[in-house]
Amino acid sequence: MRSRLNHSLKLCLVTNITHQPMEQYLRFVEEAVMGGVTMVQLREKSNNLVEVKTRARELQRLLCSFEIPLIINDYVELAAEIDADGVHIGQQDMSITKARGILGANKIIGLSIEDLDELSESNNSNDIDYVTASAVFPSKTKPGCKQIWGIEGLQKITSTSIHPVTAIGGIKLNNTLEIISTGAKGIAVIGAIHDALNPYEAAQNLRKIIDNKNGTALSYRR
């Protein structure tokens, strides 16, 4: 999956499973993937590791059939145990060096960036595959960030980072073009797809903007 990283970063769906039945949520994810989602990040704040593992395996079974990478947020050991495609780590989580030691050379590792010092430090690491500007705009699902980057801040990250950059936080259809125009390789979204009436159409519309900006021929699974 690392060999196709730039494609995978285009449109990442960050999970928000809440209390709905997993079977129902998997149907939602499948629709979003059919529409154009290129990566799924399992974001779970539950302390019930058995439940997190079960959900991870169910998502993995679904995504394998589409060759879509599954990224686990924070739980590095779990990612290694189930052979997930990679992890996404926050600044308060496990160190990048330790995560790479656990996962090995071929897994994807992403890192959230919340200030310029963190960006500078990330440039000194060869163990990072991509960084995510967090958060670009205010977001109810990303409270407590050190700062809101905005477009100007995101532009500074994309021009300074040695790693591919993605964006998260308050991203919607009407600001996606502005984000991608900064040089960001892709976006990670929660509400832009979860809150939509049709997850397939929501993902497809986002991909059209991303792909047209990048000069990519549009090709979807449906």
N, C-alpha and C positions, 0 to 999 in steps of 0.2 A: 504493500500500500504506500510506502514512502516514495516509491518511484512515480506514483501518480498524485503526489501531494498537492500540487497547484490546482488540479482539477477537484480534488477532495475538499479543498478549503473554500470553494465557491459559495456553497450554501449549506451551512451546518444548522441542523435542527437540535436545539437543546431541550431535553425532555422536561415535562411538567406533568407527571403522571397523576399526582394527587391521590384521590380515593376511588377513582373509576376502575372498573374491572380491567385487568390486563389484556384480556381478549379484545375488548373494545378499543383500548389504547393502541394495540398492535395494528388494528385496522386503520386507525388514524395515521400511524407512522407509514404504513404501506402506501396510503393515498398520497402522503407528502413526498415520499420517495419517487413514486410514479410521476409526480408533478415536476420533480427536478432537484430534490434534496440530494446533496452529494456526500454528506457525512452526518452521523448522529452522535451526539454527546449525551451520555447518561449522567444526569445531574440529580443526585439523590442526597438529601440532607438527613435521611433516616439513620438512626443508630442500630437498626435491625439489619445486621449484615447478611443474615439468611435471606431476608426479603430482597435486599439489594442484589445479591448474587442471583436469585431466581429471576428477577426482572432483567438483569444483564444477560443471562443465558437465553431468555426468551427473545429479547431484542436481537441478540447475536444470530440466532437461528433464522430469524426473518431477514436480517440484513445480508447474511451470507448469500442468500439466493439472488440478491441484486448486486453483489460485489460492492456494497457500500460499507465503508469502515465504521466500526463502533469504537468510540473514544469514551473512556471512563473518567469522570471527573473525580479527582482526589484519590480514589482507592487504588493505589498502585499495585499492592499485592494481589488484590482481586483481579485486576487487569492481567497480571502475569498468570494467575491461576487458570483463568478461563481462556487465555490466549487471545485477548482482545487486540484490536489493531493499535491501540495506544492509550495515552492518558492526557488529561489537561489538568494542570497544576496551578493553584493560586500561590500568592506570595507567602502565605502562612502555612502552606502544606509542605510535604516532603521536598528536600533539596533536589534539584535537577540531576546532579551527579549521582545521588543515591538512586533516584528513579531509573536513570539509564543503566546503572549497575544491575538493578532487579529485572528490567525489561529486556535488556540486550540491545544490540546495535540496530535491529531492523524495525523496531516499533516507533510510532509517532509520539512525540512529546511536545505539547504546547504549553505556553506559560502566559498567564495574565500579567499585563503591565499597567500599573496605576500611577507611576510618576517617572520623571526623566532619569532619576538615579537607577531605578529598576531597569529601564531601557538600556542605559549604559552598561550595567552589569550583565544583562542578557547578551550583549554584543561580544562579551568575553567568553561565552560558552559555545562549545561545539556540540553539546548534547541536546540543544534545542532545535526543533524542526520549524516551529512557527511561534509568533507571539500574538496576543490579542489585546487590543486597546480596550480597556475596561474602566469606565463606560464612556461611550461616545456621547450619548444623550441621556438625560434622566430616565430612569426605568424603575417601575415598581418591583421588578424581580431582581434588580441589582442595587439594593440600598447599601449605604455605608461605604461607597467607593471614596478613595482619597480625593479624587477630583473628577469633573466631567470634562473630557478632552475636547469635545466639539470638533468641528471640521478642521479648524486651524491646528489644533493639537494633534489630530489624527494625521494631518499632512506632515507635521514635524516627525512623527513616529515613522511613517512610511519612507521619509527621506533620510532617516538616520539609522534605522534598523538594518542589520545585515541579514536578518531572517525575514521570511514572508510574514506579512501583517494581515490580520483579520480584525474585524470590529464587532463589538457587541454593546447592547444597551440602547433601548429606545428606537430601534431600527424598524422602519416601516417602508411600505412600498414607495411613498412619496419622498423619502430621503435616501433611498438606496443608490440612486445614480450619483448623488453628491458624494457619498461615501466611497464608491468604487472609483470615482474620478480622482481621488487623492492618491491612488496607487495601491490601495488595499486589495489583496487577492480575493477577499470574500467577506461574508458576513455570517454571524451566528445569531440566530433569532429564537425567541420563545413566542411572544404574543403575536408577532406578524403572521404566524401560521396557526398557533393554538386558538387564537381568538377569531379566526376566519370561519365563515360558514362552510366553505369548501376548501379543505387543506390541499387538495390537488391543484386547484386553480390558484391558490395563494402562492404555493411553491413555484408553479409555472410562471406566474407573473414576475416574481422576484428573479428567477433565472433568466427571463427574457432581458431584463435590464442589465444584469451582470454580464451575460454573454454578448449582448450587443455592444456594450462598452468595451469589452475585451476583444471584439472582432471575431467571436467564435460562431460558427454555424450552429443554428439551433437544432437540436435533435433530442427528442424526448421518447419515453418508453410507451407512450400511449397516444 
